[in-house]
Amino acid sequence: MRIADRTLCRESCTFSFKEKIEICRQLEKLKVDVIELPAIENPKTDILFVRTASSFAGACTLSVSVGMTAESFEQAVQAISVAKHPRLRIEAPVSPVGMEYIAHKKPPKMIEWVSATVAKAKDVCADVEFCAMDATRAESSFLTAVLAAATQAGATSVTVCDSTGETMPDEFAAFVRGVTETVSVPVGVSCDDGNAMAAAAAILAVRNGADTVKTAVEGSIVPLEAFCGIIRNCGNHYGFSAGLQLTEYHRILRQICRIVAGKGMDRSAAVNVASAAEDGFTLDAGDDKTAVATAVIKLGYDLSEEDMEAVYNEFTRVAAKKNVGAKELEAIISGVAMQVPPTYTLVSYMVNSSGGNALAASAQIVLDKKGETLQGISMGDGPIDAAFVALEQIMGCHFELDDFQIQAVTEGKEAMGSALVKLRAEGKLYAGTGISTDIIGASIRAYLSAVNKIVFEQSV
């Protein structure tokens, strides 16, 4: 079966541009077949988002709703034009109540509109889907007629929706069987989960001829995580499967859940310090690898299996002596995960603090990039801000500072300073640590450690 995810179509959630991109990246990593996007509302940002998502969607089909107006249709076409696997999606109510009060159309006019819109979409896009909203409450003869009109006009697939969750799973399966017998294209299903039976209805629909199931993370339709579990646990026995990355679905979906649940906060501030208490967990020697992996995800990291193994091994060593909180786990991740050959190394730095109101803080930093000497000079709101700006000047790009923590790790006049810097690039979190006899030097080294990880991964 094919999985079409509708997480980004939730009306109750307003995701930031960054959050949308990260959700798309995680869905692509899970290898869902289709990522569904709502109709274009803000042309400037929505079209840019669709085009950005198109650059990394890989084998995923990007499906955009054409809406109900000529303007929204043209905007959908413009947005999807650069996608490798574009799809235009026509969604229309087909129940008597839906046609009357949502679309303000009588049945003959609705058939006429569906036929014309599908044909228009087919002229500009090879892949066109027609979604019959509230199909289980439609009059049988009308549903047959509107699906026939859509397929005759060029729809390459149709979807029937139980938009209210009123139909029992066995009844919905029989309903879908009847639909598959009357149309000549693949049939998808979308089931409301108001009664917590959507996954059961969907899987029975698949066993009765459905080709595609629409899912969402914490949405009102088939829960993606629950459906992944059904495929993994029952697929071999009942003879159904999907192309999902089932070995990693728990980790990937928890990353999406963190964003959907509102935990993906705005990170635009220059410094955002998190405490162990705020992260709210403590691990001990009795915790297994799954518990540690969950805590790593909670901190916002997306680690490979190899890095996760290294983190867990170091955790067991530390946990044998003391409990491990968020700060300790951050230090472990920074110390053993994502270790890469350095692209940039620090040669020297000179930082001046501000002198009252007359002078701003300034920084002069010299780096070595594989034998090439690079220098940056900048001013900032403080010595560390000036240093980070100088580093960005050298590298020619800006990385979002997600978190910055400093502390002394020894006492006395020659105290050692430790710094933790977390940078976010393309939605992914990278951490670096640095130690020096002054906290500015530690901060510069921590920043470079994180940047080296970003540069290495982007070059692979």
Secondary structure by P-SEA (a helix, b strand, c coil): cbbbbcccccccccccaaaaaaaaaaaaaacccbbbbccccccccaaaaaaaaaaccccbbbbbbbcccaaaaaaaaaaaccccbbbbbbbbbcccccccccccccaaaaaaaaaaaaaaaaacccbbbbbbcccccccaaaaaaaaaaaaaacccbbbbbcccccccaaaaaaaaaaaaaccccbbbbbbbccccaaaaaaaaaaaacccbbbbbcccccccaaaaaaaaaccccccccccccccccaaaaaaaaaaaaacccccccccbbbbccccccccccccccaaaaaaaaaaacccccaaaaaaaaaaaaaaaacccccaaaaaaaaacccccccccccccbbbbbccccccccbbbbbbbbcccbbbbbbbccccaaaaaaaaaaaaacccccccbbbbbbcccccbbbbbbbbbbbcccbbbbbbbbcccaaaaaaaaaaaaaaaaaaaaac
